[in-house]
Each structure stands twice: as C-alpha cells, then as structure tokens.
Amino acid sequence: CLLSKSNRKRITTRMATKRIVLRAGKRICIFVGEGEEWHGKPLYLAILELARHAGVAGATVTRGVEGFGPGHHLTTDRLPDLADNLPLQIEIIEQAELVDTLLPQLDKMVQRGMMTISPVEIVTTGNVQ
C-alpha cells in the first residue's frame, strides 16, 4: 500500500532521530508448490539465486501450512499423505526498473504457479549520521 502524505508525516515525526528514504518500487509475489523445480534444483532456491545475482536488496520465501492451486488439490502439513507439495510464497520488493528486468526470466521459470505484481512505496530507515 502506498503511504499518504499524512502517514509520511507521522512516520517522519515518530522517527525524528532516524533518516527515512521513500522511493517507488514494485513487489513480486510468486506462488508455487515446494515440489516445483528449475534445472534440477528447487524452484524457490533458483528464484532466490536469480534475485541475489541481479542485485535485489532482499527476498523472502514463506512456506504455507495448507493451500490449493487451480486444480483444487489440497495440500496440508496436518496430514502426511497430503503434505507432498506445500505452497510457497516468494516475495521480492525492489525498485521498479530492477523488477522489470527480472520478469522475463521469472516468467520462464514459473511454469506452474502464479505471480502478482503490485506497486509499493519502499521506506528505508537508518540512524542519522
């Protein structure tokens, strides 16, 4: 979600001793099953390596405890027989230009799954020097 002017002022006031940098960016959320692979390695790991080599500041993989995809096949960690391909969410937030350069390769890599792309406002904080 984008920060309104009033929210920006509130953050600035609350963190008067911190340096705040706001910049436009994009968030990519990639939803795949943990059993998906790319060239013999787990797909999530291949995506993280791609992001790291491209210079992305950070990326996160979150493992779901239960979910289903377009085929409505339920996977859950509650039942061992259904825990064969639990859902993963890979999230990358970075400047729009860098995200745009990643998209063609991600489109090739994510053969079964879904990606969402949304605009974000990146707030970076740090101590005032």
C-alpha positions as CSV (number, residue, x, y, z in Angstrom):
1,C,0.0,0.0,0.0
2,L,1.2,3.5,-0.8
3,L,1.8,5.9,2.0
4,S,-0.4,9.0,2.1
5,K,1.1,12.4,2.9
6,S,-0.4,12.2,6.5
7,N,1.2,8.8,7.0
8,R,4.6,10.1,5.7
9,K,4.4,13.0,8.2
10,R,3.5,10.6,11.0
11,I,6.5,8.3,10.2
12,T,8.8,11.3,10.0
13,T,7.6,12.7,13.3
14,R,7.8,9.4,15.1
15,M,11.3,8.7,13.9
16,A,12.8,12.1,14.3
17,T,16.2,10.6,15.1
18,K,16.1,8.3,12.1
19,R,16.8,9.0,8.4
20,I,13.9,8.0,6.2
21,V,14.1,7.4,2.5
22,L,11.0,6.9,0.4
23,R,11.1,5.5,-3.1
24,A,8.8,3.9,-5.5
25,G,9.1,0.2,-6.2
26,K,7.3,-3.0,-7.1
27,R,6.5,-6.2,-5.2
28,I,6.5,-9.5,-6.9
29,C,4.7,-12.3,-5.1
30,I,5.2,-15.7,-6.6
31,F,3.1,-18.6,-5.5
32,V,4.4,-22.1,-6.3
33,G,4.4,-25.6,-4.8
34,E,7.6,-26.7,-2.9
35,G,7.9,-29.6,-5.3
36,E,8.5,-27.4,-8.3
37,E,12.0,-27.5,-9.8
38,W,14.1,-25.5,-12.2
39,H,17.1,-27.3,-13.9
40,G,17.2,-29.9,-11.1
41,K,17.1,-27.6,-8.1
42,P,14.1,-26.4,-6.1
43,L,12.4,-23.5,-7.9
44,Y,12.3,-21.3,-4.9
45,L,16.1,-21.6,-4.5
46,A,16.7,-20.9,-8.2
47,I,14.5,-17.7,-7.9
48,L,16.4,-16.6,-4.8
49,E,19.7,-17.1,-6.6
50,L,18.4,-15.1,-9.6
51,A,17.3,-12.2,-7.4
52,R,20.6,-12.2,-5.5
53,H,22.7,-12.2,-8.6
54,A,20.6,-9.4,-10.1
55,G,21.3,-7.2,-7.0
56,V,18.0,-7.3,-5.3
57,A,18.3,-6.0,-1.7
58,G,16.3,-8.9,-0.3
59,A,13.8,-11.7,-0.9
60,T,11.8,-13.9,1.4
61,V,10.3,-17.4,1.0
62,T,7.4,-18.3,3.2
63,R,6.1,-21.9,3.5
64,G,2.4,-22.3,3.8
65,V,0.8,-24.8,6.1
66,E,-2.1,-25.5,3.8
67,G,-3.4,-24.5,0.4
68,F,-4.5,-25.4,-3.0
69,G,-4.0,-24.2,-6.6
70,P,-6.1,-24.1,-9.8
71,G,-6.7,-27.9,-9.7
72,H,-8.1,-27.5,-6.1
73,H,-5.8,-30.3,-4.9
74,L,-5.5,-29.6,-1.1
75,T,-2.0,-29.9,0.4
76,T,-1.7,-29.6,4.2
77,D,1.0,-30.3,6.8
78,R,-1.7,-31.7,9.1
79,L,-1.9,-35.0,7.1
80,P,1.4,-36.6,6.0
81,D,-0.2,-38.1,2.8
82,L,-1.3,-34.6,1.7
83,A,2.0,-32.8,2.6
84,D,3.8,-33.6,-0.6
85,N,3.8,-30.2,-2.3
86,L,3.1,-27.5,0.3
87,P,2.5,-23.9,-1.0
88,L,5.4,-21.4,-1.1
89,Q,5.2,-17.7,-1.5
90,I,8.3,-15.9,-2.7
91,E,8.3,-12.2,-2.2
92,I,10.7,-9.7,-3.8
93,I,10.5,-5.9,-3.3
94,E,12.8,-3.7,-5.2
95,Q,13.0,-0.6,-7.4
96,A,10.6,-0.9,-10.4
97,E,13.4,-0.9,-13.0
98,L,15.1,-3.9,-11.5
99,V,11.9,-5.8,-11.0
100,D,11.1,-5.2,-14.7
101,T,14.4,-6.7,-15.7
102,L,13.6,-9.9,-13.7
103,L,10.2,-10.5,-15.0
104,P,11.1,-12.2,-18.4
105,Q,13.3,-14.7,-16.6
106,L,10.8,-15.3,-13.8
107,D,8.1,-15.9,-16.5
108,K,10.2,-18.7,-17.9
109,M,11.0,-20.2,-14.5
110,V,7.4,-20.2,-13.1
111,Q,5.7,-22.8,-15.3
112,R,3.1,-23.9,-12.7
113,G,2.1,-21.2,-10.3
114,M,1.1,-17.6,-10.2
115,M,2.8,-14.2,-9.9
116,T,1.3,-10.9,-8.8
117,I,3.0,-7.6,-9.2
118,S,2.0,-4.5,-7.3
119,P,3.3,-1.0,-6.8
120,V,4.8,-0.3,-3.4
121,E,6.5,2.6,-1.7
122,I,9.7,1.5,-0.1
123,V,10.5,3.0,3.3
124,T,14.2,2.7,4.3
125,T,15.2,3.9,7.7
126,G,18.5,4.3,9.4
127,N,20.3,6.3,12.1
128,V,21.0,9.9,11.3
129,Q,24.8,10.4,10.9
